[in-house]
C-alpha cells in the first residue's frame, strides 16, 4: 500500500470542483495502485516519461511514485494538462 502526497495547488483545484467528493474517493483508491482498483490510470511517455495519469471524468491528475509515496503534483482539465 502506498502513501499519497497531494500538492497544495492540486488540493485548491479539487476544492473548486462540484464533484470533489468523488475525486477524493478516487485519489484514496490510489493507495492500492498496482492492484485491482477500478481506476483509469495510464503510464505516460515523452516529456512525462516515468509519470502516470489518473482520469476522473474530464479531469486529469499527473503523479509519480517515489519511495512508496504517490506524489500528485498537477491537475487540470483534459485539454490543458499536457501543455
C-alpha positions as a Markdown table, in Angstrom:
| # | Residue | x | y | z |
|---|---|---|---|---|
| 1 | Unk | 0.0 | 0.0 | 0.0 |
| 2 | Unk | 1.2 | 3.5 | -0.9 |
| 3 | Unk | 1.0 | 6.8 | 0.9 |
| 4 | Unk | -0.4 | 9.8 | -1.0 |
| 5 | Unk | 1.1 | 13.3 | -1.1 |
| 6 | Unk | -1.0 | 15.9 | -2.9 |
| 7 | Unk | 0.4 | 19.3 | -3.8 |
| 8 | Unk | -1.3 | 22.4 | -2.4 |
| 9 | Unk | -2.3 | 23.7 | -5.9 |
| 10 | Unk | -3.9 | 20.3 | -6.7 |
| 11 | Unk | -5.9 | 20.5 | -3.4 |
| 12 | Unk | -7.0 | 24.0 | -4.3 |
| 13 | Unk | -8.1 | 22.8 | -7.8 |
| 14 | Unk | -10.0 | 19.9 | -6.3 |
| 15 | Unk | -11.9 | 22.0 | -3.8 |
| 16 | Unk | -13.2 | 24.2 | -6.6 |
| 17 | Unk | -14.8 | 21.3 | -8.4 |
| 18 | Unk | -18.5 | 20.4 | -7.9 |
| 19 | Unk | -17.8 | 16.7 | -7.7 |
| 20 | Unk | -14.9 | 17.0 | -5.2 |
| 21 | Unk | -16.2 | 14.1 | -3.0 |
| 22 | Unk | -15.9 | 11.7 | -6.0 |
| 23 | Unk | -12.4 | 13.0 | -6.7 |
| 24 | Unk | -11.3 | 12.4 | -3.2 |
| 25 | Unk | -12.6 | 8.8 | -3.2 |
| 26 | Unk | -10.7 | 8.1 | -6.4 |
| 27 | Unk | -7.5 | 9.6 | -5.0 |
| 28 | Unk | -7.8 | 7.5 | -1.9 |
| 29 | Unk | -8.1 | 4.4 | -4.1 |
| 30 | Unk | -4.6 | 5.3 | -5.5 |
| 31 | Unk | -3.2 | 3.8 | -2.2 |
| 32 | Unk | -3.8 | 0.4 | -3.8 |
| 33 | Unk | -2.0 | 1.2 | -7.1 |
| 34 | Unk | -0.9 | -1.9 | -8.8 |
| 35 | Unk | -3.9 | -4.0 | -7.6 |
| 36 | Unk | -7.4 | -4.2 | -8.9 |
| 37 | Unk | -8.6 | -0.7 | -8.1 |
| 38 | Unk | -11.1 | 0.2 | -10.9 |
| 39 | Unk | -9.3 | 3.5 | -11.8 |
| 40 | Unk | -8.4 | 4.8 | -15.2 |
| 41 | Unk | -4.6 | 5.1 | -15.0 |
| 42 | Unk | -2.2 | 5.3 | -17.9 |
| 43 | Unk | 1.6 | 5.4 | -17.9 |
| 44 | Unk | 2.8 | 8.5 | -19.8 |
| 45 | Unk | 5.6 | 8.9 | -22.3 |
| 46 | Unk | 7.6 | 11.8 | -23.8 |
| 47 | Unk | 8.2 | 14.8 | -21.6 |
| 48 | Unk | 6.1 | 13.0 | -18.9 |
| 49 | Unk | 8.1 | 9.8 | -19.1 |
| 50 | Unk | 8.1 | 7.9 | -15.8 |
| 51 | Unk | 4.8 | 9.6 | -14.7 |
| 52 | Unk | 1.2 | 8.4 | -14.6 |
| 53 | Unk | -2.2 | 10.0 | -15.4 |
| 54 | Unk | -5.4 | 9.4 | -13.4 |
| 55 | Unk | -8.6 | 10.3 | -15.3 |
| 56 | Unk | -11.7 | 11.4 | -13.3 |
| 57 | Unk | -14.2 | 12.4 | -15.9 |
| 58 | Unk | -12.8 | 15.4 | -17.8 |
| 59 | Unk | -10.2 | 16.0 | -15.1 |
| 60 | Unk | -6.6 | 14.6 | -15.2 |
| 61 | Unk | -4.1 | 14.2 | -12.4 |
| 62 | Unk | -0.4 | 13.7 | -13.1 |
| 63 | Unk | 1.6 | 11.8 | -10.5 |
| 64 | Unk | 4.8 | 9.8 | -10.0 |
| 65 | Unk | 5.9 | 7.2 | -7.4 |
| 66 | Unk | 8.9 | 7.7 | -5.2 |
| 67 | Unk | 9.8 | 5.5 | -2.2 |
| 68 | Unk | 6.2 | 4.1 | -1.9 |
| 69 | Unk | 4.8 | 7.6 | -2.0 |
| 70 | Unk | 2.4 | 8.6 | -4.8 |
| 71 | Unk | 3.1 | 12.3 | -5.4 |
| 72 | Unk | 0.2 | 14.1 | -7.2 |
| 73 | Unk | 1.7 | 17.3 | -8.4 |
| 74 | Unk | -0.5 | 18.6 | -11.2 |
| 75 | Unk | -4.2 | 18.6 | -12.0 |
| 76 | Unk | -6.3 | 20.2 | -14.7 |
| 77 | Unk | -8.9 | 19.7 | -17.5 |
| 78 | Unk | -8.3 | 17.2 | -20.3 |
| 79 | Unk | -7.2 | 19.7 | -22.9 |
| 80 | Unk | -4.9 | 21.8 | -20.7 |
| 81 | Unk | -3.0 | 19.5 | -18.5 |
| 82 | Unk | -0.4 | 18.3 | -21.0 |
| 83 | Unk | 0.8 | 21.7 | -22.2 |
